[in-house]
């Protein structure tokens, strides 16, 4: 990680969002002194300071920011310098209200929150580019600046806009994609319900309609909207790349965010960064957030940066529960375990005004007496001790197919047999694999290298192309194991049902045909495995026919699908493809996936304590094994006797005997072990028992 365009620090990043523009000068120096005391080495600023940077059109005032950057540099603290473009100032939107976004029902949203802009607005783009140019020209060579933080959480409030400017941009996008008006009409199947367009100008975004909208139009609008926001990002990236070619550029993602295709966003930036806010009150939050971390490390196949997280409570859930003592550390170290080269927080000093005044901070309203300050201080020292981990990769043998066309197409208004959600299916499969102590990466189809994984899971691949099917078939023929979940291979990229029905281009690969989807409402449909185990299908089943060369490994028992195949196995070349037509719960999925992974050559085991997570990062020579207790009660783990304890949990020190190392984990406790990398394959797991 020595390339300055990929990682800006020689050690773990530690710090957070700082908003000195919201505080008087005497607070600046006090904050910097506190930062130095606890080892902060990176802060993000000034994210929402456009009005202070440009108080009037074309009048830039940056002296205050220069003073702050100079002080940070003198203290040895680096800066992720925000371009300041996240929210336009009042003078801009009042003089040009056409830059404000419009909802699908025609209501124009007013100034008074953040992201009050239409992504298509030419004027907004001009002003955004001007400010970015001014920031890069003024501060691009400042010694405190380590990287650029472009905008902030794209799409969090405005990912879609239905104004006339977006309508015009949508038409241009459609012509680029489909070539002509005839191409649009054909792709959308507009002869259904008399929706044929006689002129491109007749096409509008999918605003509020009397009944169900055209699913192809809806999907294209999702794609356009993501690309439209991406244009804002690439506009700033281009300016920064030209004026400051040595500085990495990033924007903060938001995990498994539905509205933006992060594969495309990550492709144009230098460093992936992410905001993560697991709910401290949810017992499954550490499992669910791990899936988003798998995406982050996979977007560029290298470490990423946790650039925002909460020291304690957030301010935007219906009920905002604080983190229990120790959870700040556990959550931060979980992100590091899953590939982040640092842990940063929103926010440094807790705001006294505005919508986030109840959002926790490193320095809370009680100042350095705050509990969060004490816990963050301890974390800073521990992150410094984890410097050897920087640049290493997470050891993973399983990956999920993450495809935004399927994510977008599975929506409540899509005229489908029942409401389906990629996220629901993905979390279900991931929870089972997490209990097997398997870190799960993400792959894009096509584009990702599939051969490094023993098992690839497509929880659902509703939108499937021939190109995607070919990539998966090549993977299976070469020895890979593929698991495809229900409602897959249903439509093409224009939302047309594949000829012959599902699974469309996956038919030869899976060896099945789907006759009907069978949503379950009040019907108890039993699934019986060939092992004799039985479970009840959750919410979904399908009437499928298996080809003669496909094996049935589970059947439906009882009406309405009695004795029909539920799960099939199809050998193709050197590998195996499974099709799961039933919605299975965690208790059924976990043992079944255990067998699938074991058959694929993964050294897998069932966790005796799902609250204890084991994740390994490796640099090829050394493995760093993170053991994390996510429960409010103590736990115990046992590891190899020759393990070096890089980071010990609070409380009793690990006990080393000839038979192994015993680690007592307090509530939300964590340990990091260092071992020589095993000479065995990527699919090996260190013998950590919990």
ZAMARGU-4260 file (C-alpha; in steps of 0.2 Angstrom, whole numbers, plus 5000, padded with zeros to 4 digits):
<rodrens>
0) 5000/5000/5000 | 5014/5012/4996 | 5005/5020/4981 | 5000/5038/4986 | 4985/5036/4975
5) 4978/5021/4985 | 4983/5024/5004 | 4988/5040/5012 | 4995/5034/5028 | 5009/5022/5034
10) 4998/5016/5048 | 4979/5014/5053 | 4969/5029/5051 | 4961/5036/5066 | 4951/5052/5068
15) 4934/5058/5061 | 4924/5072/5054 | 4928/5089/5062 | 4918/5104/5059 | 4929/5119/5066
20) 4919/5131/5055 | 4904/5128/5068 | 4915/5133/5083 | 4925/5148/5089 | 4944/5149/5086
25) 4948/5145/5104 | 4939/5128/5102 | 4951/5124/5087 | 4967/5124/5097 | 4959/5114/5111
30) 4952/5101/5099 | 4969/5099/5090 | 4977/5097/5107 | 4965/5083/5112 | 4968/5075/5095
35) 4986/5075/5098 | 4984/5067/5115 | 4974/5052/5109 | 4984/5049/5093 | 4972/5056/5079
40) 4981/5056/5063 | 4967/5060/5050 | 4952/5071/5050 | 4939/5075/5037 | 4934/5093/5034
45) 4925/5105/5029 | 4911/5094/5022 | 4897/5106/5023 | 4906/5123/5023 | 4901/5129/5005
50) 4893/5145/5013 | 4909/5149/5022 | 4920/5145/5008 | 4910/5155/4995 | 4898/5167/5005
55) 4893/5176/4988 | 4894/5171/4970 | 4913/5169/4965 | 4919/5177/4981 | 4930/5164/4989
60) 4936/5165/5008 | 4948/5152/5012 | 4960/5160/5025 | 4951/5152/5039 | 4953/5135/5032
65) 4971/5139/5028 | 4974/5143/5046 | 4966/5127/5052 | 4976/5116/5039 | 4992/5125/5045
70) 4988/5121/5063 | 4984/5103/5059 | 5000/5101/5049 | 5010/5108/5064 | 5002/5095/5075
75) 5006/5081/5063 | 4988/5077/5059 | 4983/5074/5041 | 4967/5079/5032 | 4955/5071/5021
80) 4950/5088/5013 | 4932/5089/5008 | 4928/5098/4992 | 4914/5107/5002 | 4901/5103/4988
85) 4889/5092/4998 | 4876/5106/4999 | 4874/5122/4989 | 4872/5138/4999 | 4856/5148/5001
90) 4862/5162/4990 | 4863/5150/4975 | 4846/5141/4978 | 4837/5158/4981 | 4844/5166/4966
95) 4841/5150/4955 | 4827/5140/4963 | 4828/5128/4948 | 4843/5120/4955 | 4832/5112/4969
100) 4826/5094/4967 | 4808/5089/4962 | 4799/5073/4969 | 4789/5061/4958 | 4773/5070/4962
105) 4779/5087/4956 | 4783/5095/4972 | 4799/5105/4972 | 4809/5102/4988 | 4815/5118/4997
110) 4831/5124/5005 | 4833/5119/5024 | 4841/5103/5024 | 4856/5095/5015 | 4858/5089/4997
115) 4846/5102/4991 | 4851/5101/4973 | 4845/5092/4956 | 4860/5082/4950 | 4855/5087/4932
120) 4856/5106/4935 | 4869/5113/4923 | 4870/5129/4934 | 4873/5118/4950 | 4887/5108/4940
125) 4895/5124/4935 | 4896/5131/4953 | 4901/5114/4960 | 4916/5113/4947 | 4921/5131/4951
130) 4922/5128/4970 | 4931/5111/4967 | 4944/5121/4956 | 4946/5134/4969 | 4949/5121/4983
135) 4961/5111/4972 | 4971/5127/4967 | 4972/5134/4984 | 4975/5118/4995 | 4981/5104/4983
140) 4999/5106/4988 | 4996/5109/5007 | 5007/5097/5017 | 4992/5092/5028 | 4981/5086/5014
145) 4982/5067/5012 | 4967/5064/5001 | 4952/5072/4994 | 4935/5069/5001 | 4923/5072/4987
150) 4905/5078/4991 | 4897/5068/5005 | 4886/5052/5005 | 4879/5054/4987 | 4861/5050/4986
155) 4858/5049/5005 | 4843/5062/5002 | 4843/5065/4984 | 4847/5050/4973 | 4832/5053/4961
160) 4825/5069/4954 | 4810/5071/4942 | 4811/5089/4936 | 4811/5095/4918 | 4830/5095/4918
165) 4831/5077/4923 | 4818/5073/4910 | 4829/5080/4896 | 4844/5071/4903 | 4834/5055/4904
170) 4830/5056/4886 | 4848/5059/4881 | 4853/5044/4892 | 4840/5033/4884 | 4846/5038/4866
175) 4863/5033/4871 | 4858/5017/4878 | 4845/5011/4865 | 4851/5021/4850 | 4834/5028/4844
180) 4816/5031/4848 | 4812/5014/4840 | 4825/5006/4851 | 4817/5013/4867 | 4799/5008/4862
185) 4806/4990/4858 | 4816/4989/4874 | 4801/4995/4885 | 4788/4984/4876 | 4777/5000/4874
190) 4764/4991/4864 | 4757/4984/4880 | 4744/4996/4887 | 4745/5008/4873 | 4761/5016/4879
195) 4770/5019/4862 | 4780/5035/4860 | 4779/5044/4844 | 4793/5057/4849 | 4807/5057/4861
200) 4800/5073/4869 | 4785/5063/4874 | 4796/5053/4886 | 4796/5059/4904 | 4803/5051/4920
205) 4792/5039/4929 | 4782/5051/4939 | 4765/5047/4948 | 4754/5037/4937 | 4736/5031/4938
210) 4741/5013/4940 | 4757/5001/4938 | 4771/5009/4928 | 4781/5000/4915 | 4794/4990/4924
215) 4807/4993/4910 | 4805/5012/4911 | 4807/5011/4930 | 4823/5000/4928 | 4830/5012/4915
220) 4826/5027/4927 | 4835/5019/4941 | 4851/5016/4930 | 4850/5034/4923 | 4848/5041/4941
225) 4863/5032/4947 | 4873/5037/4932 | 4867/5055/4934 | 4874/5056/4951 | 4890/5047/4945
230) 4892/5062/4933 | 4893/5074/4947 | 4907/5063/4955 | 4917/5061/4939 | 4916/5080/4936
235) 4925/5083/4953 | 4937/5069/4951 | 4942/5075/4934 | 4946/5092/4941 | 4956/5085/4956
240) 4965/5073/4945 | 4971/5086/4934 | 4976/5099/4947 | 4982/5087/4961 | 4988/5071/4952
245) 4997/5064/4967 | 4982/5064/4979 | 4970/5050/4981 | 4951/5054/4979 | 4937/5046/4987
250) 4918/5048/4992 | 4910/5040/5007 | 4899/5026/5002 | 4884/5019/5013 | 4886/5001/5013
255) 4873/4991/5003 | 4865/5007/4998 | 4851/5003/4986 | 4851/5019/4975 | 4868/5019/4968
260) 4878/5006/4958 | 4894/5006/4969 | 4904/4995/4956 | 4903/5010/4944 | 4907/5023/4957
265) 4922/5013/4964 | 4929/5011/4946 | 4933/5029/4945 | 4939/5033/4962 | 4956/5029/4970
270) 4951/5023/4987 | 4935/5015/4993 | 4928/5023/5009 | 4912/5019/5018 | 4901/5025/5032
275) 4895/5011/5044 | 4882/5013/5058 | 4877/4996/5064 | 4863/4997/5077 | 4869/4993/5094
280) 4852/4987/5100 | 4851/4974/5086 | 4858/4957/5090 | 4861/4953/5072 | 4869/4970/5067
285) 4887/4963/5067 | 4881/4950/5055 | 4872/4961/5043 | 4886/4975/5043 | 4899/4962/5039
290) 4891/4959/5022 | 4893/4977/5017 | 4911/4976/5023 | 4913/4962/5011 | 4907/4973/4997
295) 4918/4987/5002 | 4934/4977/5001 | 4929/4969/4985 | 4925/4985/4975 | 4943/4988/4971
300) 4950/4971/4978 | 4960/4980/4991 | 4958/4988/5009 | 4946/5002/5011 | 4943/5015/5024
305) 4929/5016/5038 | 4928/5035/5036 | 4912/5037/5047 | 4905/5028/5061 | 4896/5032/5077
310) 4905/5033/5094 | 4889/5029/5102 | 4871/5034/5098 | 4865/5040/5081 | 4852/5053/5078
315) 4841/5047/5064 | 4833/5030/5070 | 4816/5030/5078 | 4825/5025/5094 | 4843/5029/5095
320) 4851/5017/5108 | 4869/5021/5114 | 4883/5009/5112 | 4886/4999/5127 | 4903/5000/5135
325) 4915/4991/5124 | 4905/4992/5108 | 4914/5007/5101 | 4930/4996/5101 | 4921/4980/5095
330) 4913/4989/5080 | 4929/4998/5075 | 4939/4982/5076 | 4926/4973/5066 | 4928/4985/5052
335) 4947/4983/5053 | 4945/4964/5053 | 4935/4965/5037 | 4948/4975/5028 | 4947/4993/5033
340) 4964/5001/5036 | 4957/5013/5050 | 4942/5018/5060 | 4935/5036/5059 | 4920/5043/5067
345) 4906/5055/5064 | 4908/5067/5073 | 4924/5074/5082 | 4915/5086/5093 | 4896/5085/5097
350) 4886/5098/5088 | 4875/5109/5100 | 4863/5115/5086 | 4855/5107/5070 | 4848/5090/5066
355) 4863/5080/5073 | 4865/5088/5090 | 4860/5072/5098 | 4872/5062/5087 | 4886/5055/5097
360) 4904/5062/5095 | 4921/5057/5101 | 4921/5073/5112 | 4903/5073/5118 | 4894/5088/5126
365) 4903/5085/5143 | 4920/5087/5133 | 4934/5076/5138 | 4924/5069/5152 | 4913/5060/5140
370) 4913/5041/5140 | 4915/5041/5121 | 4931/5051/5123 | 4939/5039/5135 | 4934/5024/5124
375) 4940/5032/5108 | 4957/5036/5117 | 4960/5018/5121 | 4955/5013/5103 | 4968/5025/5096
380) 4982/5017/5105 | 4976/4999/5099 | 4975/5005/5081 | 4993/5011/5082 | 4998/4994/5087
385) 4989/4986/5072 | 5000/4995/5060 | 5007/4979/5053 | 4990/4974/5047 | 4989/4989/5035
390) 4988/4983/5017 | 4984/4965/5021 | 4968/4957/5013 | 4954/4947/5021 | 4955/4928/5019
395) 4939/4923/5010 | 4934/4908/5000 | 4915/4913/4997 | 4908/4928/4987 | 4891/4934/4984
400) 4885/4941/4967 | 4880/4959/4970 | 4871/4966/4955 | 4862/4983/4955 | 4850/4979/4941
405) 4843/4965/4951 | 4843/4976/4967 | 4833/4990/4957 | 4821/4978/4948 | 4815/4969/4964
410) 4804/4984/4971 | 4787/4984/4978 | 4779/4992/4962 | 4787/4980/4950 | 4771/4970/4946
415) 4779/4953/4952 | 4771/4938/4960 | 4775/4944/4977 | 4787/4957/4984 | 4805/4951/4984
420) 4821/4960/4990 | 4839/4956/4985 | 4844/4963/5002 | 4832/4951/5012 | 4838/4936/5003
425) 4857/4941/5004 | 4856/4944/5023 | 4847/4927/5025 | 4861/4918/5016 | 4875/4928/5024
430) 4869/4925/5041 | 4871/4906/5038 | 4888/4908/5031 | 4893/4920/5045 | 4888/4906/5058
435) 4901/4895/5048 | 4914/4908/5052 | 4916/4913/5033 | 4920/4930/5028 | 4910/4934/5012
440) 4917/4945/4997 | 4907/4952/4983 | 4908/4949/4964 | 4901/4958/4949 | 4895/4949/4933
445) 4904/4951/4922 | 4921/4959/4928 | 4926/4951/4944 | 4939/4937/4945 | 4928/4922/4950
450) 4941/4908/4951 | 4949/4913/4968 | 4933/4908/4977 | 4928/4890/4981 | 4909/4895/4982
455) 4899/4909/4974 | 4882/4913/4980 | 4868/4922/4970 | 4855/4925/4983 | 4844/4930/4969
460) 4848/4935/4951 | 4832/4941/4945 | 4839/4951/4930 | 4851/4939/4921 | 4860/4941/4905
465) 4868/4928/4893 | 4885/4936/4897 | 4882/4934/4916 | 4876/4916/4913 | 4892/4912/4903
470) 4903/4919/4916 | 4895/4908/4930 | 4896/4893/4918 | 4914/4895/4915 | 4917/4896/4934
475) 4907/4880/4937 | 4916/4871/4923 | 4933/4876/4930 | 4928/4868/4947 | 4918/4881/4956
480) 4903/4878/4966 | 4888/4890/4963 | 4872/4892/4973 | 4858/4901/4965 | 4843/4907/4976
485) 4825/4908/4971 | 4817/4920/4958 | 4833/4920/4947 | 4835/4921/4928 | 4818/4928/4927
490) 4820/4943/4915 | 4833/4951/4904 | 4840/4968/4905 | 4824/4976/4898 | 4813/4967/4911
495) 4807/4955/4897 | 4803/4938/4904 | 4816/4926/4896 | 4810/4915/4882 | 4804/4899/4889
500) 4803/4907/4906 | 4815/4906/4921 | 4829/4903/4924 | 4832/4909/4906 | 4851/4909/4902
505) 4854/4900/4918 | 4844/4885/4912 | 4858/4874/4905 | 4869/4879/4920 | 4857/4874/4933
510) 4848/4860/4924 | 4831/4866/4929 | 4815/4874/4922 | 4803/4885/4932 | 4785/4883/4928
515) 4777/4894/4941 | 4782/4905/4956 | 4772/4900/4972 | 4772/4914/4985 | 4767/4906/5002
520) 4754/4915/5012 | 4747/4905/5026 | 4752/4889/5018 | 4764/4878/5027 | 4775/4870/5013
525) 4788/4858/5020 | 4805/4855/5012 | 4813/4838/5016 | 4832/4836/5012 | 4839/4819/5006
530) 4847/4818/5023 | 4830/4817/5031 | 4830/4834/5039 | 4814/4844/5037 | 4810/4862/5037
535) 4796/4874/5032 | 4799/4885/5017 | 4798/4904/5022 | 4787/4914/5011 | 4792/4907/4994
540) 4792/4891/4983 | 4793/4887/4965 | 4786/4873/4954 | 4802/4867/4945 | 4806/4853/4933
545) 4824/4846/4934 | 4833/4839/4919 | 4838/4821/4919 | 4856/4825/4923 | 4851/4836/4938
550) 4850/4828/4956 | 4836/4832/4967 | 4843/4835/4985 | 4828/4841/4993 | 4809/4840/4989
555) 4793/4848/4994 | 4782/4838/5005 | 4764/4841/5006 | 4752/4851/4996 | 4753/4861/4985
560) 4770/4856/4978 | 4771/4838/4985 | 4786/4828/4979 | 4791/4842/4967 | 4810/4847/4968
565) 4815/4860/4980 | 4834/4860/4978 | 4844/4853/4964 | 4862/4849/4961 | 4869/4849/4943
570) 4887/4844/4939 | 4894/4854/4925 | 4912/4851/4920 | 4923/4850/4935 | 4911/4860/4946
575) 4893/4860/4954 | 4878/4871/4952 | 4864/4871/4965 | 4847/4879/4963 | 4837/4883/4978
580) 4819/4887/4974 | 4812/4888/4992 | 4814/4902/5004 | 4824/4894/5018 | 4826/4900/5036
585) 4843/4901/5045 | 4841/4885/5054 | 4839/4876/5037 | 4852/4886/5027 | 4866/4885/5039
590) 4869/4866/5040 | 4865/4864/5021 | 4878/4877/5017 | 4890/4869/5029 | 4889/4853/5018
595) 4890/4863/5002 | 4906/4872/5008 | 4914/4857/5015 | 4911/4848/4998 | 4919/4862/4989
600) 4935/4860/4999 | 4933/4874/5012 | 4939/4870/5029 | 4923/4875/5038 | 4916/4873/5055
605) 4900/4878/5064 | 4902/4891/5077 | 4897/4886/5094 | 4894/4905/5098 | 4887/4915/5084
610) 4891/4931/5094 | 4909/4928/5092 | 4916/4932/5075 | 4933/4926/5068 | 4940/4935/5053
615) 4958/4933/5046 | 4968/4946/5036 | 4984/4940/5028 | 4998/4948/5019 | 5004/4932/5012
620) 5018/4929/5025 | 5008/4933/5041 | 4990/4930/5046 | 4981/4942/5058 | 4966/4933/5066
625) 4953/4944/5074 | 4942/4936/5087 | 4928/4948/5091 | 4914/4945/5105 | 4898/4955/5100
630) 4888/4950/5115 | 4886/4959/5131 | 4891/4943/5141 | 4909/4935/5142 | 4915/4922/5130
635) 4930/4911/5127 | 4940/4906/5112 | 4955/4894/5110 | 4969/4896/5097 | 4985/4888/5092
640) 4999/4888/5105 | 5011/4897/5094 | 5000/4912/5091 | 5008/4929/5095 | 4995/4940/5104
645) 4996/4957/5094 | 4981/4964/5103 | 4974/4957/5120 | 4957/4959/5127 | 4954/4969/5142
650) 4954/4959/5158 | 4963/4942/5161 | 4977/4940/5149 | 4977/4925/5137 | 4983/4909/5145
655) 4996/4899/5135 | 4998/4880/5137 | 5005/4866/5126 | 4988/4862/5121 | 4984/4880/5114
660) 4980/4898/5119 | 4965/4902/5129 | 4957/4919/5127 | 4945/4926/5139 | 4934/4939/5130
665) 4924/4951/5141 | 4908/4958/5135 | 4912/4966/5118 | 4930/4961/5120 | 4942/4958/5105
670) 4959/4950/5102 | 4970/4950/5087 | 4982/4935/5085 | 4997/4934/5073 | 5002/4918/5065
675) 5013/4913/5050 | 5002/4911/5035 | 4997/4893/5032 | 5004/4884/5017 | 4987/4877/5013
680) 4975/4885/5001 | 4965/4901/5003 | 4951/4890/5009 | 4960/4886/5025 | 4953/4893/5042
685) 4964/4894/5057 | 4959/4883/5071 | 4950/4895/5082 | 4937/4887/5093 | 4923/4898/5101
</rodrens>
